Amino acid sequence: MIFLALIIIYILSIILSLYLFKKTFNPLSVYSTIWFSLLALYEIRLINYDVISLQTWVVIGGSYLAFIIGIIIPYLINGPVDLKKTVSSDEPMYKLFHDNMKLVKFIIVVFSLIGLFGAIQHWIVLLNMYGSIVEVFLHLSKIYKMRIRGELEGVIPYLSVFSYVAVFLVAVYSAYRKKFSLLTLVPFFSIIMKGIGSVGRQGILYGFLEFFTTYVIANYYFSKFFVAKKKTNKGILVTLGLFIVLLVFSVIFIRDFRGNDESFTGETRALQNLKGSVFITPSIYLYLSAHVGVLNKYYEKEIQETRVGENTFQFFYNTLSKFDITEPAQLYQKAYYVPVWTNTGTYLREIDADFGTSGTYLIPFLLGFLSFYYWKHFLQTGKPIYLILLVHLFLIIWFSFLMMITRGANWFISIGILYFVFNMIQFKSGALIQKYSNLSWQK
């Protein structure tokens, strides 16, 4: 009965998303797919999870409805996106990439190198600890435990943010050119190196989702300027294939070397049969499904242990703590037995802990409202700030099954750097135009 209800709601949501956004890939379709997959995997019960309580279903359903209402309200007020109405070669995003291709490429390369330097410095710390790359690989499980306990010292923080900024820029660059190139892959080498060194899959997944989201939305935008299709790049499949291989290989490598347990209390025979699988293993199933169980247990225990906004704005708490203004935020939340010990309980758990019950409806509402607002205004005006904010809202949606992704410094710092970069490019472009205009006038 629950499966049937989930399927019906999912189908209706996809139909509604197509009506509201006119595109297959949109905030509502992504949010619906993420949560349908999470709930469906949980209800399959390959692990003997607890039955979701009525209270938890009410929170999940209410927050989902709030997200949809948040989308519908600006749609009813301002109407749908009308690309034909505002096509102009003077639009900011089009002009920036049309007139400054060399400058954009230069920034991508420079930021990728800064990110690469950060990844190399991270590895130097590990090599100083263990002596060789082989020994580092053999101790990845220990390194992972050191990282989650905050005991990995000597690594320069925040340099990896530049890699993600480069990912954003190269995605827009690729969408404008309608093809991929080796430049597309450059920022990902440092992200993968950093991910393996820190024994974390989240950063690699974050980079992939950021690229995919930015590329698709930017492609929607640039397509209105190119009526005739450009020639398909013959190397696009090779580049894309290499990109996916690097992503999958690095994630599997991290999974295998950090010592994930593939045997869980309450697992079914069907899950046991997956232990020899390359891609879908018991630990992967746990990673994709258990968070609803943690959310359910969180409401059952009703334990509030955080300050206002401590999860959502963890970066700011930690920054202020360096000046002794406040105590640092907790790195990780309390774990619950579901019947496996795990601590991530979807973004709803963190919102509830930060802002109470009202927050679990208000935040999804604002997420839906702003997603539609930035979607419409970027596609019609081409202002870079709208794309920057829209992509980062998408990242909240992508990771909503796991956690509130804004708890990481990368989310906030990336927005600030990208805003600065686009303004710098715009200023540089304007300065060059002014320079040549003056020369022309003097002549």
LOTORTOR-15563 format. One line per 4 residues: number of its first residue (from 0); their letters; for each residue x, y, z of C-alpha. Coordinates in steps of 0.1 Angstrom, whole numbers. Example, Ala and Ser with C-alpha at 12.3 -4.5 7.8 and 13.67 -1.06 7.14 Angstrom:
2
0	as	123/-45/78 | 137/-11/71
% end
This chain:
443
0	mifl	0/0/0 | 28/24/9 | 47/15/-23 | 16/22/-44
4	alii	10/56/-27 | 47/65/-32 | 45/57/-69 | 13/76/-75
8	iyil	27/107/-57 | 59/105/-76 | 42/103/-110 | 19/132/-102
12	siil	49/152/-90 | 68/146/-122 | 38/156/-143 | 34/188/-122
16	slyl	71/196/-125 | 69/194/-163 | 39/217/-163 | 55/243/-140
20	fkkt	91/243/-153 | 86/230/-189 | 119/211/-186 | 125/175/-174
24	fnpl	154/185/-151 | 140/209/-126 | 140/214/-88 | 107/196/-83
28	svys	116/165/-104 | 150/162/-86 | 135/166/-51 | 107/141/-60
32	tiwf	132/116/-74 | 156/119/-44 | 129/113/-18 | 110/87/-37
36	slla	142/67/-41 | 151/71/-4 | 117/61/9 | 113/32/-17
40	lyei	148/18/-7 | 139/21/30 | 105/3/25 | 122/-26/6
44	rlin	137/-34/40 | 168/-53/29 | 178/-44/65 | 152/-50/92
48	ydvi	145/-12/96 | 119/0/121 | 84/9/107 | 82/46/100
52	slqt	59/63/126 | 29/85/117 | 47/115/131 | 77/110/108
56	wvvi	54/105/78 | 35/137/87 | 68/156/88 | 81/141/55
60	ggsy	47/147/37 | 42/182/52 | 77/194/42 | 72/180/7
64	lafi	39/198/4 | 55/230/17 | 82/227/-10 | 56/223/-37
68	igii	35/252/-24 | 67/273/-23 | 71/266/-61 | 35/272/-70
72	ipyl	31/306/-53 | 57/325/-74 | 44/306/-105 | 9/319/-99
76	ingp	22/354/-92 | 47/358/-121 | 38/330/-145 | 60/305/-163
80	vdlk	94/311/-179 | 92/328/-213 | 125/324/-231 | 113/339/-264
84	ktvs	103/371/-248 | 138/382/-236 | 164/367/-260 | 192/393/-263
88	sdep	229/391/-270 | 234/418/-243 | 223/395/-215 | 251/393/-189
92	mykl	259/356/-189 | 259/353/-227 | 282/384/-230 | 306/373/-203
96	fhdn	312/340/-220 | 310/353/-256 | 335/381/-250 | 358/366/-223
100	mklv	364/330/-233 | 402/332/-228 | 398/349/-194 | 373/323/-183
104	kfii	397/295/-194 | 426/312/-175 | 405/314/-143 | 395/277/-146
108	vvfs	431/266/-149 | 443/289/-121 | 416/278/-97 | 421/241/-106
112	ligl	458/245/-98 | 451/261/-65 | 428/231/-57 | 454/207/-69
116	fgai	480/224/-46 | 456/218/-17 | 452/182/-26 | 490/177/-30
120	qhwi	496/194/4 | 470/171/20 | 489/141/6 | 522/155/18
124	vlln	508/154/53 | 498/118/48 | 531/108/33 | 549/124/63
128	mygs	528/103/86 | 532/69/67 | 562/73/45 | 548/60/11
132	ivev	517/60/-10 | 513/23/-5 | 513/27/33 | 488/55/30
136	flhl	465/32/11 | 469/5/36 | 460/29/64 | 430/47/48
140	skiy	407/31/73 | 426/47/101 | 429/80/83 | 391/80/78
144	kmri	386/75/116 | 411/103/123 | 393/127/100 | 358/121/115
148	rgel	373/126/150 | 390/158/138 | 425/144/146 | 440/149/111
152	egvi	462/179/116 | 485/200/93 | 462/202/63 | 456/237/49
156	pyls	418/242/50 | 395/256/23 | 419/253/-7 | 397/226/-22
160	vfsy	369/252/-25 | 387/266/-56 | 383/232/-73 | 345/234/-69
164	vavf	345/270/-82 | 364/257/-112 | 339/229/-117 | 311/255/-118
168	lvav	329/277/-143 | 340/248/-166 | 304/235/-166 | 291/268/-179
172	ysay	320/270/-203 | 312/235/-217 | 275/244/-220 | 283/275/-239
176	rkkf	306/256/-263 | 281/227/-266 | 309/202/-261 | 333/187/-236
180	sllt	371/189/-237 | 400/179/-216 | 396/212/-198 | 363/198/-185
184	lvpf	382/171/-165 | 409/193/-151 | 392/204/-118 | 381/168/-111
188	fsii	417/155/-107 | 422/176/-76 | 387/168/-62 | 394/130/-66
192	mkgi	429/133/-51 | 415/152/-22 | 386/128/-18 | 409/97/-17
196	gsvg	433/114/7 | 405/124/31 | 387/90/25 | 354/107/17
200	rqgi	330/101/-11 | 308/132/-4 | 332/157/-18 | 335/137/-51
204	lygf	298/133/-53 | 294/171/-46 | 316/180/-75 | 299/157/-99
208	leff	264/169/-90 | 276/205/-91 | 290/200/-126 | 259/181/-139
212	ttyv	234/206/-124 | 253/237/-137 | 259/222/-171 | 222/213/-176
216	iany	208/246/-165 | 234/266/-184 | 226/245/-215 | 189/254/-211
220	yfsk	199/291/-210 | 224/291/-239 | 202/270/-262 | 180/300/-268
224	ffva	209/318/-285 | 219/289/-307 | 189/280/-329 | 210/258/-352
228	kkkt	227/229/-334 | 264/229/-334 | 283/199/-347 | 284/172/-322
232	nkgi	319/168/-308 | 333/134/-317 | 352/132/-285 | 323/140/-262
236	lvtl	315/103/-255 | 351/95/-248 | 355/125/-225 | 322/118/-207
240	glfi	331/81/-204 | 365/89/-189 | 348/113/-165 | 323/87/-153
244	vllv	350/60/-150 | 371/83/-128 | 341/91/-107 | 330/55/-102
248	fsvi	366/42/-97 | 374/67/-70 | 342/61/-51 | 347/23/-53
252	fird	383/27/-43 | 374/47/-12 | 347/23/-3 | 370/-7/-5
256	frgn	400/8/13 | 384/26/42 | 372/-7/56 | 334/-5/53
260	desf	316/-33/71 | 295/-53/47 | 276/-73/74 | 248/-57/93
264	tget	225/-67/121 | 190/-75/107 | 201/-78/71 | 181/-101/48
268	ralq	194/-129/26 | 188/-107/-4 | 212/-81/10 | 238/-108/19
272	nlkg	238/-119/-17 | 250/-84/-27 | 283/-87/-8 | 302/-97/-38
276	svfi	287/-70/-60 | 311/-43/-74 | 286/-14/-74 | 257/-21/-51
280	tpsi	269/-36/-18 | 252/-37/16 | 271/-6/27 | 259/13/-4
284	ylyl	224/2/3 | 227/14/39 | 241/48/27 | 212/53/4
288	sahv	184/42/27 | 191/44/65 | 186/81/70 | 149/79/72
292	gvln	153/54/100 | 175/79/118 | 150/106/113 | 123/83/127
296	kyye	144/74/157 | 152/111/163 | 115/120/166 | 109/89/188
300	keiq	137/100/212 | 129/138/209 | 163/149/220 | 173/185/212
304	etrv	211/190/215 | 219/219/192 | 219/257/193 | 198/277/168
308	gent	212/271/133 | 241/251/145 | 238/225/117 | 227/248/90
312	fqff	253/274/97 | 280/252/111 | 307/271/91 | 298/304/108
316	yntl	298/288/143 | 332/273/137 | 346/306/123 | 333/326/153
320	skfd	348/300/176 | 383/308/163 | 378/343/178 | 364/329/211
324	itep	330/344/204 | 312/312/207 | 318/274/211 | 325/255/179
328	aqly	296/235/164 | 295/197/168 | 312/180/139 | 287/151/138
332	qkay	252/145/151 | 242/119/176 | 240/83/162 | 209/61/165
336	yvpv	206/23/162 | 182/16/133 | 193/-15/137 | 227/-2/125
340	wtnt	245/26/142 | 244/57/119 | 240/94/125 | 227/111/94
344	gtyl	190/116/94 | 182/137/62 | 182/175/62 | 148/174/80
348	reid	165/162/112 | 190/190/111 | 164/216/103 | 142/204/132
352	adfg	172/205/156 | 181/240/144 | 148/257/141 | 121/234/156
356	tsgt	90/219/140 | 81/251/122 | 115/251/104 | 108/217/89
360	ylip	80/234/69 | 94/269/65 | 128/259/51 | 114/235/24
364	fllg	89/262/15 | 117/288/10 | 137/262/-9 | 109/257/-33
368	flsf	101/294/-36 | 136/305/-42 | 143/276/-66 | 115/287/-89
372	yywk	123/324/-85 | 160/320/-95 | 151/294/-122 | 128/319/-139
376	hflq	150/350/-135 | 182/333/-146 | 167/318/-178 | 150/351/-187
380	tgkp	178/376/-177 | 210/356/-177 | 223/373/-145 | 251/351/-131
384	iyli	241/356/-95 | 208/338/-102 | 226/308/-116 | 251/307/-87
388	llvh	223/307/-61 | 201/283/-81 | 228/257/-84 | 236/259/-47
392	lfli	199/254/-39 | 200/224/-61 | 229/210/-41 | 207/213/-9
396	iwfs	180/194/-28 | 205/167/-40 | 218/161/-5 | 185/165/13
400	flmm	183/127/17 | 215/128/38 | 221/161/55 | 219/199/53
404	itrg	248/204/29 | 252/241/40 | 269/228/72 | 301/226/51
408	anwf	322/256/45 | 324/248/8 | 288/258/1 | 291/293/15
412	isig	326/301/4 | 319/289/-32 | 290/313/-35 | 312/342/-24
416	ilyf	341/334/-47 | 319/328/-77 | 301/361/-71 | 335/379/-69
420	vfnm	348/361/-101 | 318/370/-122 | 319/406/-111 | 357/407/-118
424	iqfk	351/393/-153 | 324/418/-159 | 346/447/-146 | 375/435/-168
428	sgal	353/433/-198 | 339/468/-192 | 374/482/-186 | 387/468/-219
432	iqky	357/482/-237 | 363/516/-221 | 400/515/-230 | 395/507/-267
436	snls	367/533/-269 | 391/560/-256 | 418/550/-280 | 393/551/-309
440	wqk	381/586/-297 | 417/599/-295 | 424/588/-331
% end
